[in-house]
Amino acid sequence: MKITHLSQSDTSGGAARAAYRIHHALLDHGIDSTMMVDVANSGDWTVKPPDGDWQQGMVFIRKIMGILFARLLKTRNHNMHSPANMPTWRSRNLNKQTNSITHLHWINKEMMSIADIGRLRGPIVWTLHDMWAFCGAEHYTDDFRWRDGYLKVNRPNYESGFDLNKFTWQRKQKHWKRPIHIVTPSCWLANCVKQSALMRDWPVFIVPNAIDTDQWQPINQRVARRLMRLPEDGPLILFGAMSGNNNPIKGFDLLAAALKGLQGKLFDLRLAIFGQLSPESPLDLGFPIHFRGHLYDDISLNLLYSAADLTVVPSRIEAFGQTASEAHACGTPVVAFETSGLSDIVEHLRTGYLAEPFDVEDLAQGICWVLDQKESGELSANARTRAVAQFSYPVVAEQYQRVYSEVAGQ
């Protein structure tokens, strides 16, 4: 059995990294796996980018056309919107393969059109990394059109102009006649799929995202802080997200409010932030902040997680919560809200603290509670144990092998 993964990139962004890790978990498990991408950064021979200048040029043109088309929608939902309207050659090429399962991941930025997906004839598995597949064009939303159908009467009042979301959802409804086997990395996302108007009758499996726990391991904290140029003494908490300050989903505003509530209670606390550079206007949270910019290699990330006493993931919504699973693999407890995919990763009072959504006072209390448990080391040991038991390559690969066997047998 051959598995062909499709992902917009192999390493750019959390969804791409998740897909790449699943691909390598399967390879390590002895499964014939190949990854097709629009953008390849890893230099991995098992990852196949478009051939030649012409195909590379078409990738760029489709991406720009998708961005321009998405601008027809006027909305205050600033999450990404993907029309998936530009045709490609991919379905034709994939349909030529025999004894193969096509495994879709995050295929946006016009990597495949909605019609392309509908033209696929062989067995298909689709791992969702956000809500786009069962929504309209939006990747995340707090309305319920995905559940009730995209109607004129239930359009949010913060949208105007061309109803891109309704148009995109109707195209999915038109072209996706054959049920696809859906995999979600969390119970929350699986429940969304089961409630959605588009996919409620499709088969759904829950398989967490993988992490190589042989590579991601706890490192001596003092050594890690020294190598990452961080203070060697005092409590250090970590926050990480691509453009986290500017993305409401990642909840940095909630973390900032929680930290302000800790002023006068934790005098030597420090915050480290990765995923963005130091802003032009300094942030005043009442504690020193150490910006570590964009970290593209796993070794630096491993060091940074190991340097921290805890990682805060204050996201409003996460399909999974890869930052939390990476922290756990490094033996770092996590403080988060009890919401969406994060509830599947963090065990309350065993591997971290799950605050009431979106209670900043409870989030602050969770930070204090985890710091108070540091000396025992129990939370760190539990976090590491959970990562190996739930998210390691052999565990996840075995679960995917069962999914593939069921799909191939139908």
Secondary structure, DSSP 8 states (H G I E B T S, - for coil): -EEEEEEEESSSSHHHHHHHHHHHHHHHTT-EEEEEEEE--S--TTEE---HHHHHHHHHHHHHHHHHHHTTEEES--S-B----S--SHHHHHTT-SSEEEEE---TTTTS-HHHHHH--S-EEEE-SSSGGGSSSBSS-SS-HHHH---STT--TTEEES-HHHHHHHHHHHH--S--EEEESSHHHHHHHHH-TTTTTS-EEE----B-TTTS----HHHHHHHTT--SSS-EEEEE-TTGGG-GGG-HHHHHHHHHHTTTT-TT-EEEEESS---SS---SSS-EEE-----SHHHHHHHHHH-SEEEE--S--SS-HHHHHHHHTT--EEEES-TTHHHH--BTTTEEEE-TT-HHHHHHHHHHHHHTGGG-HHHHHHHHHHHHHHBHHHHHHHHHHHHHHHHT-
